[in-house]
């Protein structure tokens, strides 16, 4: 197949592009390097050293003989995006090219507006480009489990059948997003459903949980291919942050009571889910939704898993509870369905099998790059202001607490 990966220089996009290239597909990456720019803006860096994309692609070609085409530009630029789609003529487009951090969207008005414009306009541009130049192309769009929120009923996969006043219908599952970022993903989902309905496009919306892990078989070929390991409080995941904190003897920072529960999956399962979706495309006019995760844990359960694994390595690992800067339930019911991808052939990796090798050992390997000033929350959901953002930015750039 000819597959185009939007956002192919990012965490999920890079692993996916290499995986599909290794499988023999013809790949193109579209990226504007915004993810790297956001690190500079925030004064942070990924734990693992990331080579320039041109070097990554050159090393991949030298090792495998596989060429990945590169189109450099912004998906919010319709002329660029549509001309790239017209030139490459993809059978499938995998859309990762969005601002993906809830805390980033909650910094202040500017970041909230940027997140929604970037994400919603980029996706709309893609829908129009596909309609105009590649109407049979299958859109595989990365959504998020955060679209659903934490309802007090089971979460279905995209749709729910309800009875009301004696009538019955199947409708999109109610959305209760918890940030301006998650709201942007809800808007995306609605726009994609609408485009499939009126234009006959085909799409798969993958509501993904929290992804962990740095290594895939392809990334392991060479140090220059290594993937991101984000642990800062804006773009880092809670699991990455805990592993990095454990590596340097810093208490694990649990927000509130720690009962916040989410779905998790290994990066190796992410790329496999994408492959399954590509090889089994939606029908014309169909917008299908898969919940893409393999296990669910509370924040406190994750902390205790990291604590136990760290102690096996001789690390002192304590747990601290901090006031929760987010507006969320600290204890809640959570039961999300996630059977469709498994029914289609996904064989999951589990966190208990991956924690030491994929996370803690990498945290220990690169511990000299750890900046502990990036651990504590600075973005307050209840009080976002430019002044708070400026003060935080100056502290971050100064490197306070590095090491």
N, C-alpha and C positions, 0 to 999 in steps of 0.2 A: 504494500500500500504506500501511497504518498501521504505523509502525515506532517502537519505543521504544528509546532508547539509554540504558542504565544506565552512569553515569559520564560523561555527556555534557559535563561541564565540564573534563574532563582532555584530555591531549594527543591521543590517538587519537580519543576520543569527540567532541571538539569539531569536529575536521576532518570526521569521518564524518557528524555531524548536519547540518552546513552542506551538505555534498556531496549527501546524500540529499534534503534540503529543496529544494535547487536543482533536483533532478531531478523535483520535483513530488510527492514522497511527503509524507504527513501525519506529522509528527514530534512526539515527546514526549521530554523529557530527564528522567531521574531522577538526582538527585545530592544528596550531603550536604556537599559542599565540603571533604571530608577532605583532598584533595590540596593545597589551599591551606593548610590547618592544618599539614600536615607540613612545609611550607616554614618556617612560623613556629617550629615545634618545633626544627628543625635550624639555624635562623638563616641560611637561604639564600634566594635569590630566583632565579627564572628570568631568563635574560639579557634576554628581551623583556618589556616592560611589559604585564601582563595586566589588562584591565578587569574590573569585577564582572560576573558572569554576567547580571544583569538588564540592564545596559547593552549587553552583547554582543547579547542577544536583541532589544533594542529597535532597535539599529542595523541588525541583519539584517532585521527587519520593515520598517523605514523604507526600506531599499535595495531590497528584493525584493518586499515585500508578503506574504511568507510568515511565518506565525506558527508558532512552535515552543512547544508546551505545556511547562510546567515543574512537576514534582512534587519537592518538597524533602523528603528523608528518607533513612533508612539502610536498606540492603537486608537488614541483619541483624534488622530489625524486621519480622516477618512480617505483622502487621496492616497496617502502612503499605504494604509492597510488594504484598501481595495485593489491597488495595483500589485501588491505583494500576493494577494490571493489569486488574482488573475494570472500572474506570472507563474506561480508554483503549481496551481491547479490541484489542490489537495483532495484526497478522498475523505480525510478526517482532519478536523482542527481541534486541538486540545487547548483550552483556554485557561491559562494560569496568570494572565497578565493583569493582575489587579493588586491594589494596595490591600494587604491581607491581615493587618493587625488591628484588633479592636482598640487597644490603648492608643495607637497612633491617631485613630479617628476621633478620640475623645480628648486630645491635648487642648484644643481650642477651636473656635469657629473656622479658622483658616484650614486646619487639618480635616475637620469634618466635611467642609465643602469640597476640598480637594478629593477626599476619599470617594464621595458620592459622584462627583463629576467624572473622575478617572474611571471608576468601576462601571457606572451605569452607561456613560457615553461610549466607553470602549466596547462594551458588550452590544449596545445598539448599533454602533458602526459595524461590528462583525456580522450581526444579523443582516444588515442591509447589504454588506459586501457579498455574503453568501447568496442572498436572494438574486443579486445582480449577476454575479460571475460564476458561482459554483453551487447552484440550488440543490444538487443531490448530495453535497458534502455533508458528512455527519459531524455535528457539533458535540464535543465532549466538554462539558463545562464544569469547572470545580466550584461547587457550592460549599456549604458548611452546615454541620449539625446545629450550629448556633442560630440558624434561621428559626428553628422550632422553639427555642427557649427551653424552659423546664416546666412543662405542663403537668398537671396532677392526673394525667391519663397516659396510657401507652402512646408512644410516638410511632406512627406508621411510616411506610416508605413513600413519602411524597403526597399521597392521596388518602382520604378517609371516606368511608361510606356512612352516611348519617340518615336517620329518619326524623322527620319534623312535621308535625300536624298531619300525620297519616301519609306523608309522601316520602320517597326515598331517592337519594342521589349520591353520586361519588364526586367529591370536590377536593381541591387542594387542601392539604392539612393546614389548619390555622397556624399562623406564624406569630411568634412573640420574641422578636430579636432584642438583644440586650445592649447594642451599641450602634453608632452611626455606620460603622463598618458592616455589621450584620444586617442593618436595614438596607444597605446598598445591595447585598446579596439577595435579599427578598425582592427588591425591585428587578434585579437581573432575572430571577426565576419567573416572575410575572411576565416580563418582556419576552423571554424565550418561549413560554407557553403560548403567548399571544401570536408570536411570529410563526410558530409551528401550525397553529390553528388557521391563520389567514393565508399563509404563503405555502404551506405544505412542507416546510423545512423539517429536518429530523434532528433530534437532540437528546442527549443523555445528561441529566443534571446529577452530579455526584456530590451528595451532602457528606462531606468528609469530616471525620473526627480529628483529634489531635495526632499529628504524625510525629514519630520519633525515629531515631537512628540516622547514622551518617553513611554507613557502608552498604553498597549494593555490590554485586559481583563485578559490574562494569567500573564503578568508582574505584574498586580495589586494584585495578590494573596498574595505576601509577599515582604517585603523590600529587601530581599536577591536576588530577581529575577529582580530588577530594571535594566533598560537598560541604555545605554550610552547617554550622552548629551554633545556633543563636540562643543566647541565654539571658540577654538583657531584659529588663522588665517591659519593654515595649514590643519587641519582635520575638523574644525568646519564649519557648514553651515552659510550662511549670516543671516538666520532667527534666528538661535540659538544665534549667536553673538549679534544681535540687542536686543534680549530678555534679555540676561545677562547684556548688557550695560544699558538697561533701568532699570533693577533691582537695580543697584547701582548708578544711576544718571549720567552715563557716556554718552557723546554724541554718537549717532549712527553713525558709520563710513561708509559712502557711498563712494564707489570708483568712482571717476570721476563724470559724470553727473547723473549716476544711471539709465540710460535707458536700461542697460543690462537685457534682458528678458529671463526667463527660465520657464520650467514646474515644478510644485510642486505637492506632494501628501503626505497624512497622512500615517504614519507607519502602521496603521490598514488596509489601502488600499493595501500597499505593500504585506502584508501577504496573503490577500485575492486574489490578482493577482497571487501570486505564487500557491495558492491552485487551482485556476481556470485553470492555465496552467497544473498542475499535473493531474487534473481530466479529462482534455481534451487534451491528448498528440498529438504531431505532428505525421504525418504518417511516415513510414520508407522512408528515403531519403529526407524528407522535412526539410528545415530550415526556419521556419516562424519567423516573427519579429513583436512584439507589442511595441508601444510607451506607456510607463507606467507612466502616470501622469494624474491629474484630473483638474488642473487649471494652468494658467500661469500669472506671475506677473513680473514687472520690480523690480530692487533692490530698487529704490526710492519708488515705491508703497508699497513694504514690509516695508520699514522704516516708512512710514506714517501710515500703519496699526498698527505697534507696538507702534508708538507714540500715536495714538488715544486710543488704548487699555490700555497703561500705564497710561495715564492721567485719565482714568476712575478709576484706582486703586490709584489715588493720587500721582503718580510718576511724577517727572519733566523729560521730555524726549525731548532733543534737537537733531538736525540732523546736522552733519558736513560732508562736501565733501572733500575727500582726493584725491591726485593724484593717478590714477589707476596704480598699479604695474604690471598689466597683459597687454598682447597685445590682445585687443579685441575692438569691436565697442561699444562705450558707448551709442549710440542710433542706433536702427536698426529695420528692419521689422522682425517679428517672428510670424508664424502661423503654428503650428505643429498639424497634425491629431492624434487623440487618441481615436478612436471609437471601436476598435476590442474587447478590454477587457470589455467595457461597454455593447457591444452587447452580450457578453458571460455571463453577469450576475453581473458585478461589480456595486455596489451601493455606490457611492463615499461619503466620508466625506469631508467637505469643511473647508478651513482655518478660515473663519469667525466664524465657530462653535467650533473651537478647540484652538484658540490662547490663551485665558485666562487660561483655565484649564490645557491644556497640556504643555504649554510653559512658560508663564509669572509666573504663580503660582509656578511652579517647580524652575524657576530661583530665585524667592524670597525665597523659602524654603531652598535652598542650597546656599544662597548668601555668606555665610561665606567661601565657598570654591572657590569663584571667584578670579582669578588672572588677574588684568587689564593689566599687562605687555604682555599678550597674545593677546591683541586686534589689535595692529598696525601691518600692513604688513611689513614683513622682507624679503620675497622672491620676487625678482625682475625678471620678465620674460626676461628682456632685458640684464641682467648682472648677471648671476648666477656664483658664485665663491666659492671655498672652504673657503677662508678667511672670506667672509661675513657670511658663514654658521657657522664657528667656533666662531666668535664674537657674533653672535646671540645666539648660544648654551650656551655660558658662561653666558650671561645675563639671559637667561631663567632659567638655573639651579640655579642661585643666588636668584630667587624669587622676583626680583625687581618689585615693584608695587603690591604685593599680597594684596588682600582685597580692 
